[in-house]
Each structure stands twice: as C-alpha cells, then as structure tokens.
Amino acid sequence: MHLQSTRFGEIEIDPESVITFPEPLPGFEQSHRYKLFHEDKQNPIVLWLQSVDEPDVVFSLIDPATLGLHYEIMLSDEECVRLGVSNPSSVVVLLMVAKDGDRLDPKPYAPILINVESRIGMQKPGVRASIVFSNV
C-alpha cells in the first residue's frame, strides 16, 4: 500500500501494520486509519501517528514513562470490546505532544491507547497519570 505523506513523502506500508481508530480522534473525523512511525534508532523518543486517510494529519507521540508518568487506566467492558482486548499487556499508552517553540508539550489528560495485537486504537479523555519517582 502506498502512502503519500506531507511529513514522510511517498512510502510503502504494509496494510497489516495499519492501526484503526473506529471512533476518530476529535476534530479528525475523516481519519480512521493510521500508521505508527518512529525514528530509525534504538529507543526512539518520539513516535508519529500518520493518518493513512488524510496525508496532512500526523500526530507526535511519546511514551509517558519518558516523562516519569504512569497510567492505570480502567476500561469499561464496551471499551475492551472496542479495542479487542484479550490481554491487557497488549495495550500500549502513548501521549500526544505539541511543539511549543523548542520544547515538546505533552497532553497527559487524553492518552492514546493502542492494542498492538488487534491494531485498534482509541483516545481515552479525562485520565490522570501518577508520577513515578525512580530511586525513591
């Protein structure tokens, strides 16, 4: 499958690697299918969620642990079905970030959940993270 992205140019992607958001992200109702990209290095910090449906739509994401944040997210039975969750460890939590000058500004109250087994994603608004201190 070919994808023409304004950020990455023309790229070939495996259709099996596409992540589907049955409920679109707010404000991006035309985008249901995304491809997750990362820097070509070990332990990348920033990931990009590129819309397959709209080439101009791409979100920067980070692992909340990078910021010392930890999430324990309670999903309803309906949300578990929507995400296709059979194994909770298959769900990863990522935060959207916006660039604010020279720094990245994380959006911690509406994390992105992606089931890496079913390739289904959703945004979970209204969630609060706890701060994890190492060496305590």
N, C-alpha and C positions, 0 to 999 in steps of 0.2 A: 504494500500500500504506500503510495506517495503522499507526502505531506509538504505543502508549501507554507513555511512559517516566516513571518516577518523577522523573528529573532534568530532562527537557526538556518534559514534558507530552505532549499529543497532537500528533503531527506526521505529515505526509505525506512518505513517502520513495519514491524511485524503486527498484523491485525490482532494476534493473540495477546499482545502486550498492552492493548488499549484498555484504559480504565473507564468504566461507565458510571456516570452520576445520574441515576434515574430521576432524582429531583435536582434540577440545575442549581448552580450557585446563584444566590440573589444578585440580580442585575445582569445575569448572563444566561437568560432563559433559552437561547438558541444553542448553547454549548452543553452537550451531554457526554461527549466522548473526549478523553484526554490521553496524552502520552506523558509519562514522567521521565524527565531527563536529569542528568547530573554531570558535574564536572568530571572530566576524564582523569581522575586521580583517586588514590586510596583515601577513604574517609572524607568525602566531599562535604562541605558545609551547606552550600545552597543547592537546592533542587528546583527544577522548573516544571510546572504543570502546564503543558501546552495543549490548547484546545485543538482537536482534530477537525471540529466543525467550523471554527472561526479562526483563521490564521493570525489575526491581530490580538487574540486573547491568550495571555500567558501569565501565570502567577509564580512568584518566587516563594519557596517553602523552605523551612528548616526543621530539624528535629528539635523538639522543645528541650531535650536533655542538654543540648548545646548551651542553653541559657540557664541551666540548673532548674528547669521546671519539670514537674512530674504530674501526670494526669491519671486519675482513677475515674473513668467515665462509666456511668451506669446507662445502659441502653435498654429501652423498652423491648418487649417481645417483638413488636412491629418493626422496630429499628434493626433488631438482629435478623429478622427475616429479610428486610430490605437490603441489608449488607451481605446476606448469605453467610452469616457467621455460624460455623460449626465448631470452630476452635478459636477462642478469644486471642490466643497468641498470634493469630494470622492477621490481626488488625493493627496497623501502624497509625500513630498520631503524628500529624505534621501541623506546623503553624504557617499561616501566610505572613509574609513580611512585605513592607513597602519601603522603598528607598526614600530617605529623608536627608537630603544633602549627601554627606559622605557616610552616613550610617544606615543600618537596616533597622526598621521599626517593626517589631513583631506585633501581631494581632492575636493575643492569647485567649480571648473570650469566645472564639468561634473556630476551634480546631477542625482540621480536615481529617477524616478517618478513611483509611483505605484498607480493604480486605485484600491482601496480596494473593490469596488463593482464588477468590471468586472474581477479582479485578473489578470490584464495585466500590464506589466511594460515596461519601456524604459529608456535609458540613454539620457540625453539632454546635449551634449557638448557645450562649448562656452557661458555658462551662468555665469553672475556675480551676486554675492549677495550683499545686502546692510547690513551694520552693524546697529543693533538696540541697542540703549543705553537705559537701564531702569533707572528710577529715574532722567530723564532729563526734 
